[in-house]
Amino acid sequence: MALTKAELAERLFEELGLNKREAKEIVEMFFKEIRGALENGQQVKLSGFGNFDLRDKKERPGRNPKTGQEIPITARRVVTFRPGQKLKAKVEAYAGTHQQ
Amino acid sequence: MTKSELIEILSQKQMQLAYKDVELAVKTMLEHMGNTLANGERIEIRGFGSFSLHYRPPRVGRNPKTGDSVKLDAKYVPHFKPGKEMRERVNNSMKKVEISD
């Protein structure tokens, strides 16, 4: 089961004793503000977790995989996530099966 | 935007909560997200994106100083895939604003 906003809010309710409405609101706002900053062209750095970076990509040649027809991939701005050292170290130790 | 700037903005917008509570909430969320990934579970945030682990097979690397080869174990690395809304919004901003820190 994947972690969702609902579960994060539940955590804040249980661990910090925020009321359910406050917990839900703060979770909602947290992701909205990060997205908002990115939409404003601002990179987001969350120390210990990672950085959300923005990159402008130039137009490049592409292909429709079905028809093989050549069509350019338009110039675009994308978000990339660079995990921080702490998160990387935490995750590296995961010894699960590699059927992710 | 840094984590402390984010906490600052959130506490200005969320009037019912004290700065300390917002700070703790943000830290708790990030902690829980990290732990979730460390347990090999996914994170799915609608309108934002999803986090999962990507497998990296074992490989032979090199010590750049000595040139000696070193065996590197298989590992997992965190991966983020932006959601549809995130992709569209960010892409639309390209014509309006420059990228900044």
N, CA and C atoms of all chains as a GROMACS GRO file, in nm:
protein
  603
    1MET      N    1   0.084  -0.122   0.000
    1MET     CA    2   0.000   0.000   0.000
    1MET      C    3   0.087   0.126   0.000
    2ALA      N    4   0.059   0.213  -0.094
    2ALA     CA    5   0.139   0.335  -0.104
    2ALA      C    6   0.097   0.438   0.000
    3LEU      N    7   0.193   0.519   0.038
    3LEU     CA    8   0.166   0.630   0.132
    3LEU      C    9   0.092   0.741   0.057
    4THR      N   10  -0.016   0.789   0.116
    4THR     CA   11  -0.096   0.896   0.054
    4THR      C   12  -0.107   1.016   0.148
    5LYS      N   13  -0.170   1.122   0.097
    5LYS     CA   14  -0.191   1.241   0.180
    5LYS      C   15  -0.277   1.206   0.302
    6ALA      N   16  -0.376   1.120   0.281
    6ALA     CA   17  -0.465   1.082   0.392
    6ALA      C   18  -0.385   1.018   0.505
    7GLU      N   19  -0.290   0.932   0.468
    7GLU     CA   20  -0.212   0.865   0.571
    7GLU      C   21  -0.116   0.962   0.641
    8LEU      N   22  -0.061   1.055   0.564
    8LEU     CA   23   0.027   1.155   0.625
    8LEU      C   24  -0.051   1.239   0.727
    9ALA      N   25  -0.174   1.275   0.690
    9ALA     CA   26  -0.258   1.353   0.782
    9ALA      C   27  -0.288   1.274   0.908
   10GLU      N   28  -0.314   1.147   0.890
   10GLU     CA   29  -0.342   1.057   1.003
   10GLU      C   30  -0.223   1.056   1.101
   11ARG      N   31  -0.104   1.053   1.044
   11ARG     CA   32   0.019   1.058   1.125
   11ARG      C   33   0.028   1.184   1.210
   12LEU      N   34   0.000   1.296   1.146
   12LEU     CA   35   0.008   1.424   1.217
   12LEU      C   36  -0.096   1.430   1.328
   13PHE      N   37  -0.209   1.370   1.303
   13PHE     CA   38  -0.314   1.361   1.403
   13PHE      C   39  -0.267   1.275   1.520
   14GLU      N   40  -0.213   1.159   1.490
   14GLU     CA   41  -0.171   1.066   1.595
   14GLU      C   42  -0.045   1.111   1.669
   15GLU      N   43   0.055   1.155   1.592
   15GLU     CA   44   0.184   1.185   1.654
   15GLU      C   45   0.193   1.323   1.714
   16LEU      N   46   0.131   1.420   1.648
   16LEU     CA   47   0.145   1.557   1.697
   16LEU      C   48   0.020   1.610   1.763
   17GLY      N   49  -0.088   1.533   1.754
   17GLY     CA   50  -0.212   1.577   1.815
   17GLY      C   51  -0.278   1.695   1.747
   18LEU      N   52  -0.244   1.719   1.618
   18LEU     CA   53  -0.319   1.821   1.544
   18LEU      C   54  -0.460   1.767   1.526
   19ASN      N   55  -0.560   1.855   1.519
   19ASN     CA   56  -0.692   1.799   1.491
   19ASN      C   57  -0.700   1.759   1.345
   20LYS      N   58  -0.799   1.676   1.311
   20LYS     CA   59  -0.800   1.614   1.178
   20LYS      C   60  -0.806   1.716   1.066
   21ARG      N   61  -0.880   1.824   1.089
   21ARG     CA   62  -0.893   1.925   0.984
   21ARG      C   63  -0.760   1.998   0.963
   22GLU      N   64  -0.696   2.034   1.073
   22GLU     CA   65  -0.565   2.102   1.063
   22GLU      C   66  -0.462   2.011   0.995
   23ALA      N   67  -0.465   1.884   1.034
   23ALA     CA   68  -0.368   1.789   0.979
   23ALA      C   69  -0.387   1.777   0.828
   24LYS      N   70  -0.512   1.766   0.786
   24LYS     CA   71  -0.543   1.752   0.645
   24LYS      C   72  -0.499   1.877   0.568
   25GLU      N   73  -0.528   1.992   0.628
   25GLU     CA   74  -0.494   2.119   0.565
   25GLU      C   75  -0.344   2.136   0.546
   26ILE      N   76  -0.270   2.106   0.649
   26ILE     CA   77  -0.126   2.129   0.642
   26ILE      C   78  -0.060   2.034   0.540
   27VAL      N   79  -0.110   1.912   0.531
   27VAL     CA   80  -0.057   1.817   0.432
   27VAL      C   81  -0.086   1.869   0.292
   28GLU      N   82  -0.208   1.912   0.272
   28GLU     CA   83  -0.252   1.968   0.144
   28GLU      C   84  -0.165   2.087   0.104
   29MET      N   85  -0.146   2.178   0.200
   29MET     CA   86  -0.070   2.301   0.174
   29MET      C   87   0.078   2.273   0.148
   30PHE      N   88   0.130   2.176   0.218
   30PHE     CA   89   0.271   2.139   0.203
   30PHE      C   90   0.302   2.107   0.056
   31PHE      N   91   0.224   2.020  -0.002
   31PHE     CA   92   0.251   1.981  -0.141
   31PHE      C   93   0.215   2.094  -0.238
   32LYS      N   94   0.110   2.169  -0.203
   32LYS     CA   95   0.067   2.279  -0.289
   32LYS      C   96   0.174   2.389  -0.296
   33GLU      N   97   0.234   2.419  -0.183
   33GLU     CA   98   0.338   2.523  -0.180
   33GLU      C   99   0.463   2.480  -0.257
   34ILE      N  100   0.499   2.355  -0.244
   34ILE     CA  101   0.617   2.306  -0.318
   34ILE      C  102   0.589   2.316  -0.468
   35ARG      N  103   0.471   2.270  -0.507
   35ARG     CA  104   0.435   2.277  -0.648
   35ARG      C  105   0.430   2.423  -0.694
   36GLY      N  106   0.375   2.508  -0.609
   36GLY     CA  107   0.365   2.650  -0.642
   36GLY      C  108   0.501   2.714  -0.665
   37ALA      N  109   0.597   2.681  -0.581
   37ALA     CA  110   0.732   2.734  -0.597
   37ALA      C  111   0.790   2.688  -0.731
   38LEU      N  112   0.770   2.561  -0.761
   38LEU     CA  113   0.823   2.506  -0.886
   38LEU      C  114   0.757   2.573  -1.007
   39GLU      N  115   0.628   2.598  -0.994
   39GLU     CA  116   0.554   2.668  -1.099
   39GLU      C  117   0.603   2.810  -1.119
   40ASN      N  118   0.665   2.865  -1.014
   40ASN     CA  119   0.721   3.000  -1.022
   40ASN      C  120   0.866   2.998  -1.066
   41GLY      N  121   0.911   2.884  -1.109
   41GLY     CA  122   1.047   2.871  -1.157
   41GLY      C  123   1.149   2.856  -1.045
   42GLN      N  124   1.099   2.835  -0.923
   42GLN     CA  125   1.189   2.827  -0.807
   42GLN      C  126   1.224   2.682  -0.775
   43GLN      N  127   1.350   2.655  -0.756
   43GLN     CA  128   1.390   2.521  -0.715
   43GLN      C  129   1.358   2.506  -0.566
   44VAL      N  130   1.335   2.384  -0.521
   44VAL     CA  131   1.297   2.361  -0.381
   44VAL      C  132   1.398   2.267  -0.316
   45LYS      N  133   1.455   2.314  -0.205
   45LYS     CA  134   1.558   2.235  -0.137
   45LYS      C  135   1.510   2.195   0.001
   46LEU      N  136   1.487   2.066   0.021
   46LEU     CA  137   1.442   2.019   0.151
   46LEU      C  138   1.554   1.937   0.212
   47SER      N  139   1.632   2.002   0.298
   47SER     CA  140   1.754   1.938   0.348
   47SER      C  141   1.719   1.809   0.421
   48GLY      N  142   1.800   1.708   0.399
   48GLY     CA  143   1.775   1.577   0.459
   48GLY      C  144   1.689   1.489   0.370
   49PHE      N  145   1.609   1.551   0.285
   49PHE     CA  146   1.520   1.475   0.197
   49PHE      C  147   1.570   1.480   0.052
   50GLY      N  148   1.570   1.600  -0.004
   50GLY     CA  149   1.620   1.612  -0.141
   50GLY      C  150   1.582   1.743  -0.204
   51ASN      N  151   1.628   1.763  -0.327
   51ASN     CA  152   1.600   1.887  -0.400
   51ASN      C  153   1.512   1.859  -0.521
   52PHE      N  154   1.415   1.949  -0.542
   52PHE     CA  155   1.338   1.944  -0.664
   52PHE      C  156   1.396   2.051  -0.756
   53ASP      N  157   1.456   2.007  -0.864
   53ASP     CA  158   1.521   2.099  -0.957
   53ASP      C  159   1.437   2.116  -1.083
   54LEU      N  160   1.460   2.225  -1.153
   54LEU     CA  161   1.391   2.249  -1.279
   54LEU      C  162   1.493   2.250  -1.392
   55ARG      N  163   1.451   2.196  -1.504
   55ARG     CA  164   1.540   2.199  -1.620
   55ARG      C  165   1.463   2.233  -1.746
   56ASP      N  166   1.520   2.324  -1.823
   56ASP     CA  167   1.460   2.356  -1.952
   56ASP      C  168   1.527   2.269  -2.058
   57LYS      N  169   1.443   2.196  -2.131
   57LYS     CA  170   1.493   2.106  -2.235
   57LYS      C  171   1.466   2.166  -2.371
   58LYS      N  172   1.564   2.156  -2.457
   58LYS     CA  173   1.546   2.206  -2.594
   58LYS      C  174   1.461   2.108  -2.674
   59GLU      N  175   1.408   2.156  -2.784
   59GLU     CA  176   1.337   2.065  -2.874
   59GLU      C  177   1.436   1.962  -2.926
   60ARG      N  178   1.389   1.837  -2.939
   60ARG     CA  179   1.477   1.734  -2.994
   60ARG      C  180   1.396   1.639  -3.081
   61PRO      N  181   1.465   1.570  -3.172
   61PRO     CA  182   1.389   1.483  -3.261
   61PRO      C  183   1.334   1.362  -3.185
   62GLY      N  184   1.214   1.322  -3.220
   62GLY     CA  185   1.154   1.205  -3.157
   62GLY      C  186   1.084   1.123  -3.262
   63ARG      N  187   1.020   1.018  -3.215
   63ARG     CA  188   0.954   0.926  -3.307
   63ARG      C  189   0.827   0.874  -3.242
   64ASN      N  190   0.724   0.861  -3.320
   64ASN     CA  191   0.605   0.794  -3.269
   64ASN      C  192   0.637   0.644  -3.268
   65PRO      N  193   0.641   0.583  -3.149
   65PRO     CA  194   0.684   0.443  -3.141
   65PRO      C  195   0.592   0.348  -3.219
   66LYS      N  196   0.466   0.389  -3.236
   66LYS     CA  197   0.370   0.301  -3.306
   66LYS      C  198   0.391   0.306  -3.457
   67THR      N  199   0.399   0.428  -3.510
   67THR     CA  200   0.404   0.442  -3.655
   67THR      C  201   0.545   0.458  -3.708
   68GLY      N  202   0.639   0.491  -3.619
   68GLY     CA  203   0.776   0.513  -3.663
   68GLY      C  204   0.797   0.650  -3.725
   69GLN      N  205   0.689   0.726  -3.731
   69GLN     CA  206   0.696   0.860  -3.792
   69GLN      C  207   0.777   0.956  -3.706
   70GLU      N  208   0.860   1.036  -3.768
   70GLU     CA  209   0.941   1.133  -3.694
   70GLU      C  210   0.860   1.257  -3.658
   71ILE      N  211   0.858   1.290  -3.529
   71ILE     CA  212   0.793   1.413  -3.485
   71ILE      C  213   0.881   1.476  -3.378
   72PRO      N  214   0.904   1.607  -3.385
   72PRO     CA  215   0.991   1.669  -3.285
   72PRO      C  216   0.927   1.668  -3.146
   73ILE      N  217   1.008   1.645  -3.042
   73ILE     CA  218   0.963   1.658  -2.904
   73ILE      C  219   0.986   1.805  -2.869
   74THR      N  220   0.878   1.876  -2.841
   74THR     CA  221   0.888   2.020  -2.821
   74THR      C  222   0.973   2.056  -2.700
   75ALA      N  223   1.025   2.178  -2.701
   75ALA     CA  224   1.100   2.229  -2.586
   75ALA      C  225   1.009   2.227  -2.464
   76ARG      N  226   1.061   2.194  -2.347
   76ARG     CA  227   0.977   2.189  -2.227
   76ARG      C  228   1.057   2.209  -2.100
   77ARG      N  229   0.984   2.240  -1.994
   77ARG     CA  230   1.046   2.250  -1.862
   77ARG      C  231   1.002   2.129  -1.779
   78VAL      N  232   1.100   2.065  -1.716
   78VAL     CA  233   1.067   1.946  -1.635
   78VAL      C  234   1.121   1.958  -1.492
   79VAL      N  235   1.058   1.883  -1.402
   79VAL     CA  236   1.102   1.876  -1.263
   79VAL      C  237   1.185   1.750  -1.246
   80THR      N  238   1.298   1.762  -1.180
   80THR     CA  239   1.372   1.641  -1.146
   80THR      C  240   1.394   1.641  -0.995
   81PHE      N  241   1.403   1.526  -0.937
   81PHE     CA  242   1.425   1.514  -0.793
   81PHE      C  243   1.563   1.457  -0.769
   82ARG      N  244   1.641   1.528  -0.686
   82ARG     CA  245   1.773   1.474  -0.648
   82ARG      C  246   1.770   1.443  -0.500
   83PRO      N  247   1.766   1.314  -0.465
   83PRO     CA  248   1.760   1.278  -0.324
   83PRO      C  249   1.884   1.326  -0.249
   84GLY      N  250   1.866   1.367  -0.126
   84GLY     CA  251   1.977   1.411  -0.043
   84GLY      C  252   2.054   1.291   0.013
   85GLN      N  253   2.172   1.320   0.069
   85GLN     CA  254   2.257   1.215   0.124
   85GLN      C  255   2.184   1.128   0.226
   86LYS      N  256   2.112   1.195   0.314
   86LYS     CA  257   2.045   1.124   0.424
   86LYS      C  258   1.941   1.025   0.370
   87LEU      N  259   1.862   1.072   0.274
   87LEU     CA  260   1.759   0.985   0.217
   87LEU      C  261   1.823   0.871   0.139
   88LYS      N  262   1.928   0.903   0.064
   88LYS     CA  263   1.996   0.799  -0.014
   88LYS      C  264   2.048   0.689   0.076
   89ALA      N  265   2.112   0.732   0.188
   89ALA     CA  266   2.170   0.634   0.280
   89ALA      C  267   2.061   0.547   0.342
   90LYS      N  268   1.949   0.609   0.374
   90LYS     CA  269   1.837   0.538   0.436
   90LYS      C  270   1.783   0.429   0.344
   91VAL      N  271   1.773   0.465   0.217
   91VAL     CA  272   1.710   0.378   0.118
   91VAL      C  273   1.805   0.268   0.068
   92GLU      N  274   1.933   0.303   0.062
   92GLU     CA  275   2.032   0.210   0.010
   92GLU      C  276   2.031   0.077   0.085
   93ALA      N  277   2.002   0.086   0.212
   93ALA     CA  278   2.005  -0.032   0.297
   93ALA      C  279   1.886  -0.125   0.273
   94TYR      N  280   1.786  -0.077   0.200
   94TYR     CA  281   1.668  -0.160   0.178
   94TYR      C  282   1.707  -0.285   0.100
   95ALA      N  283   1.676  -0.401   0.158
   95ALA     CA  284   1.725  -0.526   0.099
   95ALA      C  285   1.615  -0.607   0.033
   96GLY      N  286   1.510  -0.539  -0.008
   96GLY     CA  287   1.396  -0.612  -0.065
   96GLY      C  288   1.426  -0.676  -0.199
   97THR      N  289   1.327  -0.747  -0.250
   97THR     CA  290   1.341  -0.807  -0.383
   97THR      C  291   1.339  -0.693  -0.484
   98HIS      N  292   1.408  -0.709  -0.594
   98HIS     CA  293   1.405  -0.598  -0.688
   98HIS      C  294   1.288  -0.603  -0.787
   99GLN      N  295   1.175  -0.647  -0.738
   99GLN     CA  296   1.052  -0.638  -0.818
   99GLN      C  297   0.971  -0.518  -0.772
  100GLN      N  298   1.029  -0.400  -0.792
  100GLN     CA  299   0.959  -0.279  -0.748
  100GLN      C  300   0.845  -0.242  -0.840
  101MET      N  301   1.359   2.780  -0.294
  101MET     CA  302   1.290   2.777  -0.165
  101MET      C  303   1.351   2.665  -0.078
  102THR      N  304   1.381   2.700   0.045
  102THR     CA  305   1.438   2.601   0.136
  102THR      C  306   1.330   2.549   0.231
  103LYS      N  307   1.367   2.449   0.310
  103LYS     CA  308   1.271   2.394   0.405
  103LYS      C  309   1.225   2.500   0.504
  104SER      N  310   1.318   2.582   0.553
  104SER     CA  311   1.275   2.684   0.650
  104SER      C  312   1.187   2.791   0.587
  105GLU      N  313   1.212   2.824   0.460
  105GLU     CA  314   1.123   2.918   0.391
  105GLU      C  315   0.984   2.858   0.372
  106LEU      N  316   0.982   2.730   0.341
  106LEU     CA  317   0.853   2.661   0.326
  106LEU      C  318   0.775   2.664   0.457
  107ILE      N  319   0.843   2.634   0.566
  107ILE     CA  320   0.779   2.636   0.699
  107ILE      C  321   0.725   2.776   0.730
  108GLU      N  322   0.805   2.875   0.697
  108GLU     CA  323   0.766   3.015   0.716
  108GLU      C  324   0.637   3.048   0.640
  109ILE      N  325   0.633   3.013   0.513
  109ILE     CA  326   0.514   3.040   0.429
  109ILE      C  327   0.392   2.967   0.483
  110LEU      N  328   0.411   2.840   0.518
  110LEU     CA  329   0.298   2.761   0.567
  110LEU      C  330   0.244   2.818   0.698
  111SER      N  331   0.333   2.863   0.784
  111SER     CA  332   0.283   2.914   0.913
  111SER      C  333   0.215   3.050   0.897
  112GLN      N  334   0.251   3.123   0.792
  112GLN     CA  335   0.180   3.249   0.767
  112GLN      C  336   0.041   3.223   0.711
  113LYS      N  337   0.029   3.118   0.632
  113LYS     CA  338  -0.100   3.088   0.569
  113LYS      C  339  -0.193   3.010   0.661
  114GLN      N  340  -0.135   2.924   0.744
  114GLN     CA  341  -0.217   2.843   0.836
  114GLN      C  342  -0.219   2.913   0.971
  115MET      N  343  -0.323   2.994   0.991
  115MET     CA  344  -0.328   3.080   1.109
  115MET      C  345  -0.351   3.007   1.241
  116GLN      N  346  -0.418   2.892   1.235
  116GLN     CA  347  -0.448   2.821   1.361
  116GLN      C  348  -0.326   2.757   1.425
  117LEU      N  349  -0.224   2.731   1.344
  117LEU     CA  350  -0.110   2.659   1.400
  117LEU      C  351   0.008   2.752   1.427
  118ALA      N  352   0.073   2.728   1.539
  118ALA     CA  353   0.192   2.804   1.575
  118ALA      C  354   0.308   2.760   1.485
  119TYR      N  355   0.405   2.848   1.470
  119TYR     CA  356   0.522   2.820   1.388
  119TYR      C  357   0.584   2.684   1.425
  120LYS      N  358   0.597   2.662   1.555
  120LYS     CA  359   0.658   2.538   1.605
  120LYS      C  360   0.582   2.413   1.558
  121ASP      N  361   0.449   2.425   1.557
  121ASP     CA  362   0.366   2.312   1.514
  121ASP      C  363   0.384   2.283   1.365
  122VAL      N  364   0.392   2.391   1.287
  122VAL     CA  365   0.410   2.375   1.143
  122VAL      C  366   0.548   2.313   1.116
  123GLU      N  367   0.646   2.362   1.188
  123GLU     CA  368   0.782   2.310   1.174
  123GLU      C  369   0.786   2.159   1.203
  124LEU      N  370   0.722   2.122   1.310
  124LEU     CA  371   0.717   1.982   1.351
  124LEU      C  372   0.638   1.899   1.250
  125ALA      N  373   0.532   1.957   1.198
  125ALA     CA  374   0.449   1.886   1.099
  125ALA      C  375   0.529   1.858   0.972
  126VAL      N  376   0.603   1.958   0.925
  126VAL     CA  377   0.683   1.942   0.804
  126VAL      C  378   0.791   1.836   0.826
  127LYS      N  379   0.856   1.845   0.941
  127LYS     CA  380   0.961   1.747   0.970
  127LYS      C  381   0.905   1.606   0.983
  128THR      N  382   0.790   1.596   1.045
  128THR     CA  383   0.726   1.464   1.061
  128THR      C  384   0.688   1.406   0.925
  129MET      N  385   0.633   1.490   0.838
  129MET     CA  386   0.595   1.443   0.704
  129MET      C  387   0.716   1.391   0.627
  130LEU      N  388   0.824   1.471   0.626
  130LEU     CA  389   0.943   1.431   0.551
  130LEU      C  390   1.005   1.304   0.609
  131GLU      N  391   1.004   1.296   0.740
  131GLU     CA  392   1.056   1.178   0.810
  131GLU      C  393   0.976   1.054   0.769
  132HIS      N  394   0.845   1.069   0.772
  132HIS     CA  395   0.759   0.956   0.738
  132HIS      C  396   0.773   0.916   0.591
  133MET      N  397   0.791   1.015   0.506
  133MET     CA  398   0.811   0.986   0.364
  133MET      C  399   0.942   0.910   0.343
  134GLY      N  400   1.045   0.954   0.412
  134GLY     CA  401   1.174   0.886   0.404
  134GLY      C  402   1.167   0.742   0.455
  135ASN      N  403   1.099   0.725   0.568
  135ASN     CA  404   1.086   0.590   0.625
  135ASN      C  405   1.007   0.498   0.533
  136THR      N  406   0.906   0.555   0.470
  136THR     CA  407   0.823   0.476   0.378
  136THR      C  408   0.909   0.420   0.266
  137LEU      N  409   0.992   0.507   0.207
  137LEU     CA  410   1.081   0.463   0.100
  137LEU      C  411   1.184   0.363   0.151
  138ALA      N  412   1.235   0.389   0.270
  138ALA     CA  413   1.334   0.298   0.329
  138ALA      C  414   1.275   0.159   0.352
  139ASN      N  415   1.142   0.151   0.364
  139ASN     CA  416   1.075   0.022   0.380
  139ASN      C  417   1.037  -0.040   0.246
  140GLY      N  418   1.077   0.027   0.139
  140GLY     CA  419   1.048  -0.026   0.006
  140GLY      C  420   0.908   0.003  -0.042
  141GLU      N  421   0.838   0.095   0.026
  141GLU     CA  422   0.702   0.128  -0.017
  141GLU      C  423   0.700   0.256  -0.100
  142ARG      N  424   0.596   0.269  -0.180
  142ARG     CA  425   0.581   0.387  -0.265
  142ARG      C  426   0.508   0.501  -0.193
  143ILE      N  427   0.521   0.620  -0.248
  143ILE     CA  428   0.445   0.736  -0.200
  143ILE      C  429   0.368   0.787  -0.321
  144GLU      N  430   0.238   0.808  -0.306
  144GLU     CA  431   0.159   0.859  -0.418
  144GLU      C  432   0.079   0.981  -0.377
  145ILE      N  433   0.116   1.096  -0.432
  145ILE     CA  434   0.049   1.221  -0.399
  145ILE      C  435  -0.018   1.274  -0.526
  146ARG      N  436  -0.151   1.269  -0.528
  146ARG     CA  437  -0.225   1.310  -0.648
  146ARG      C  438  -0.199   1.458  -0.679
  147GLY      N  439  -0.175   1.486  -0.807
  147GLY     CA  440  -0.151   1.624  -0.850
  147GLY      C  441  -0.007   1.669  -0.829
  148PHE      N  442   0.069   1.585  -0.762
  148PHE     CA  443   0.207   1.619  -0.730
  148PHE      C  444   0.302   1.520  -0.798
  149GLY      N  445   0.292   1.395  -0.756
  149GLY     CA  446   0.377   1.294  -0.817
  149GLY      C  447   0.394   1.174  -0.727
  150SER      N  448   0.474   1.078  -0.771
  150SER     CA  449   0.496   0.960  -0.688
  150SER      C  450   0.644   0.934  -0.670
  151PHE      N  451   0.676   0.876  -0.554
  151PHE     CA  452   0.814   0.839  -0.523
  151PHE      C  453   0.819   0.688  -0.514
  152SER      N  454   0.924   0.631  -0.569
  152SER     CA  455   0.941   0.487  -0.557
  152SER      C  456   1.090   0.458  -0.554
  153LEU      N  457   1.125   0.331  -0.545
  153LEU     CA  458   1.267   0.295  -0.546
  153LEU      C  459   1.304   0.236  -0.681
  154HIS      N  460   1.421   0.268  -0.727
  154HIS     CA  461   1.474   0.204  -0.847
  154HIS      C  462   1.593   0.118  -0.808
  155TYR      N  463   1.597   0.001  -0.866
  155TYR     CA  464   1.703  -0.095  -0.837
  155TYR      C  465   1.829  -0.065  -0.918
  156ARG      N  466   1.943  -0.070  -0.853
  156ARG     CA  467   2.071  -0.057  -0.923
  156ARG      C  468   2.149  -0.186  -0.903
  157PRO      N  469   2.174  -0.259  -1.010
  157PRO     CA  470   2.244  -0.388  -0.995
  157PRO      C  471   2.387  -0.370  -0.944
  158PRO      N  472   2.446  -0.476  -0.890
  158PRO     CA  473   2.586  -0.466  -0.844
  158PRO      C  474   2.677  -0.435  -0.961
  159ARG      N  475   2.784  -0.363  -0.935
  159ARG     CA  476   2.877  -0.333  -1.045
  159ARG      C  477   3.018  -0.318  -0.989
  160VAL      N  478   3.111  -0.319  -1.080
  160VAL     CA  479   3.249  -0.296  -1.040
  160VAL      C  480   3.282  -0.150  -1.069
  161GLY      N  481   3.317  -0.078  -0.964
  161GLY     CA  482   3.351   0.063  -0.981
  161GLY      C  483   3.500   0.081  -0.964
  162ARG      N  484   3.542   0.205  -0.969
  162ARG     CA  485   3.684   0.232  -0.951
  162ARG      C  486   3.707   0.342  -0.848
  163ASN      N  487   3.810   0.324  -0.770
  163ASN     CA  488   3.853   0.431  -0.680
  163ASN      C  489   3.924   0.534  -0.768
  164PRO      N  490   3.867   0.653  -0.780
  164PRO     CA  491   3.926   0.750  -0.873
  164PRO      C  492   4.068   0.792  -0.836
  165LYS      N  493   4.105   0.780  -0.711
  165LYS     CA  494   4.240   0.820  -0.667
  165LYS      C  495   4.344   0.716  -0.704
  166THR      N  496   4.314   0.589  -0.671
  166THR     CA  497   4.414   0.485  -0.687
  166THR      C  498   4.396   0.405  -0.816
  167GLY      N  499   4.273   0.414  -0.874
  167GLY     CA  500   4.248   0.336  -0.994
  167GLY      C  501   4.212   0.191  -0.965
  168ASP      N  502   4.214   0.154  -0.837
  168ASP     CA  503   4.178   0.016  -0.799
  168ASP      C  504   4.031  -0.010  -0.828
  169SER      N  505   3.998  -0.132  -0.868
  169SER     CA  506   3.856  -0.161  -0.886
  169SER      C  507   3.794  -0.203  -0.753
  170VAL      N  508   3.672  -0.161  -0.734
  170VAL     CA  509   3.598  -0.190  -0.610
  170VAL      C  510   3.464  -0.251  -0.646
  171LYS      N  511   3.427  -0.356  -0.574
  171LYS     CA  512   3.296  -0.417  -0.595
  171LYS      C  513   3.190  -0.333  -0.526
  172LEU      N  514   3.088  -0.294  -0.601
  172LEU     CA  515   2.979  -0.217  -0.541
  172LEU      C  516   2.854  -0.306  -0.538
  173ASP      N  517   2.792  -0.314  -0.421
  173ASP     CA  518   2.674  -0.398  -0.405
  173ASP      C  519   2.554  -0.339  -0.478
  174ALA      N  520   2.459  -0.424  -0.504
  174ALA     CA  521   2.330  -0.378  -0.559
  174ALA      C  522   2.268  -0.285  -0.456
  175LYS      N  523   2.193  -0.187  -0.504
  175LYS     CA  524   2.128  -0.097  -0.409
  175LYS      C  525   2.000  -0.040  -0.468
  176TYR      N  526   1.929   0.034  -0.387
  176TYR     CA  527   1.808   0.102  -0.433
  176TYR      C  528   1.829   0.252  -0.424
  177VAL      N  529   1.776   0.324  -0.519
  177VAL     CA  530   1.782   0.470  -0.513
  177VAL      C  531   1.641   0.527  -0.524
  178PRO      N  532   1.614   0.638  -0.452
  178PRO     CA  533   1.482   0.700  -0.459
  178PRO      C  534   1.459   0.760  -0.598
  179HIS      N  535   1.336   0.749  -0.645
  179HIS     CA  536   1.301   0.805  -0.775
  179HIS      C  537   1.170   0.882  -0.764
  180PHE      N  538   1.164   0.999  -0.828
  180PHE     CA  539   1.040   1.078  -0.827
  180PHE      C  540   0.986   1.091  -0.968
  181LYS      N  541   0.858   1.063  -0.982
  181LYS     CA  542   0.793   1.082  -1.112
  181LYS      C  543   0.685   1.188  -1.094
  182PRO      N  544   0.702   1.305  -1.157
  182PRO     CA  545   0.602   1.410  -1.140
  182PRO      C  546   0.467   1.365  -1.195
  183GLY      N  547   0.359   1.405  -1.129
  183GLY     CA  548   0.224   1.372  -1.175
  183GLY      C  549   0.186   1.462  -1.292
  184LYS      N  550   0.073   1.429  -1.353
  184LYS     CA  551   0.027   1.501  -1.473
  184LYS      C  552   0.011   1.650  -1.447
  185GLU      N  553  -0.056   1.682  -1.337
  185GLU     CA  554  -0.080   1.824  -1.307
  185GLU      C  555   0.050   1.899  -1.284
  186MET      N  556   0.142   1.836  -1.212
  186MET     CA  557   0.273   1.897  -1.187
  186MET      C  558   0.346   1.920  -1.320
  187ARG      N  559   0.346   1.820  -1.403
  187ARG     CA  560   0.416   1.831  -1.532
  187ARG      C  561   0.361   1.946  -1.615
  188GLU      N  562   0.228   1.953  -1.622
  188GLU     CA  563   0.165   2.056  -1.704
  188GLU      C  564   0.190   2.195  -1.649
  189ARG      N  565   0.171   2.210  -1.519
  189ARG     CA  566   0.188   2.342  -1.457
  189ARG      C  567   0.330   2.393  -1.471
  190VAL      N  568   0.426   2.304  -1.446
  190VAL     CA  569   0.567   2.344  -1.454
  190VAL      C  570   0.604   2.377  -1.599
  191ASN      N  571   0.554   2.297  -1.690
  191ASN     CA  572   0.586   2.320  -1.830
  191ASN      C  573   0.526   2.454  -1.878
  192ASN      N  574   0.404   2.482  -1.833
  192ASN     CA  575   0.340   2.608  -1.872
  192ASN      C  576   0.414   2.730  -1.820
  193SER      N  577   0.488   2.712  -1.713
  193SER     CA  578   0.558   2.825  -1.653
  193SER      C  579   0.684   2.863  -1.731
  194MET      N  580   0.724   2.777  -1.822
  194MET     CA  581   0.850   2.800  -1.894
  194MET      C  582   0.849   2.934  -1.969
  195LYS      N  583   0.731   2.967  -2.026
  195LYS     CA  584   0.724   3.091  -2.105
  195LYS      C  585   0.712   3.213  -2.016
  196LYS      N  586   0.678   3.193  -1.890
  196LYS     CA  587   0.651   3.308  -1.802
  196LYS      C  588   0.766   3.345  -1.710
  197VAL      N  589   0.832   3.246  -1.653
  197VAL     CA  590   0.937   3.278  -1.555
  197VAL      C  591   1.066   3.202  -1.583
  198GLU      N  592   1.175   3.265  -1.543
  198GLU     CA  593   1.306   3.203  -1.550
  198GLU      C  594   1.325   3.111  -1.429
  199ILE      N  595   1.413   3.015  -1.441
  199ILE     CA  596   1.445   2.927  -1.329
  199ILE      C  597   1.533   3.002  -1.229
  200SER      N  598   1.499   2.993  -1.101
  200SER     CA  599   1.581   3.057  -0.998
  200SER      C  600   1.597   2.965  -0.877
  201ASP      N  601   1.681   3.006  -0.783
  201ASP     CA  602   1.705   2.924  -0.663
  201ASP      C  603   1.594   2.940  -0.559
   0.00000   0.00000   0.00000
